[in-house]
Amino acid sequence: MARLVYAIEVAPGHQFPGHPECPGRVEAIQQALQRLAVFLGCADGQVTQLGAPPAHLPEGLLEAVHTAEHVAELRATSARLSGPTAVRDPDDPDGPTYATPTSFDDALKAACTAVALVDALVASSSSSSSSSADGSAAGSGGRPQATSAFSICRPPGHHATAAEQMGFCLLNNAALAARHAQRAHGLQKVLILDWDVHHGNGTQDLFYDDPSVLLIDLHQADVWPGSGALDETGAGAGAGATINVPLPWYSGQAAFQRAFERVVAPAARRFAPDLIIVSAGYDAHFKDPLEKLQLQAGSYHWLAAAVRRLAEELCGGRLLLVLEGGYNQQALGQSVAETVLALLGKPSAHALLDPAQLPHPEPLEQVEAVIELVRRQHGL
Ligand SMILES: [Zn+2]
């Protein structure tokens, strides 16, 4: 039976007037999940909410991802503020990257939660397979475990680089989770799949020369932050371990399905990860106010089911999703609920949610051309 362990944190102190990255996002997800609980009748232990995560990250982990200067400045900024303040890009029409008196603690808690969920995943896969005494489940070879984890916390993380906050992101939660899996559990090869509409520039920067982390990033081409071209493929020992799939405007589920089947799945099989982490943004939904892709709530069911199957095939089911963007709150709630249904092996409810026809036709010829270029670039 597919199981899910999740954590959800509204972080009410981290908010800025009129800003799209706000506590209402997680509140909308909470409401959607409550409706889902009624629908699912989840009283059978299939869904577990994580208890309070540890207050601190493991020794040295923060420093393994972020510079000491960035961490110190973020901490000092939160300590001296008396209210919400733009800390970067004050004139960005989508809203600045901001901090409040609680932001450092909130960012740390989101990071600690992602890390604790890695621990929960490993414990779950170790409990019924023949893992080693130190808790490592790498290469255990046991029956695939179908426990997924989902960190529904904010602020998000995938734009945060080693030294800089940006794009509403303060600490890079997915990167911290990946490094933790390697350092604490011996899960040496981590695949990060980023399906947020924006390119995960922070994650790319952090692992650009690192062959142990394969980043596959599906995003809208030619929008903020401007990185993520298909010829950005990694450097040095990490050459080839960054795969960007910049999708044309109005790409929707058919585009994502083709990219998944012809790029994500073959690249993942070749890499053979010990853990899959998804930077799960929901701003590629057609109702999202920031950009122009056209996924629907049900598209996230398809994506989550596909990545879950891949995790079961390749790494004993070890799969962690970490919330990134998603700014139409109704669409966000529905899309996360669809994701959860897929992770639990339940059918989609999208027929009740999604329109039969999207506002724009998908540019599938252009999509095919991009996918062919990516496949050629990476020898897939
Ligand atoms: Zn985004």
Residues whose N, C-alpha, C, O or C-beta is under 5 A from the ligand:
A	BS01	ZN	D196 V197 H198 G281 D283 G325
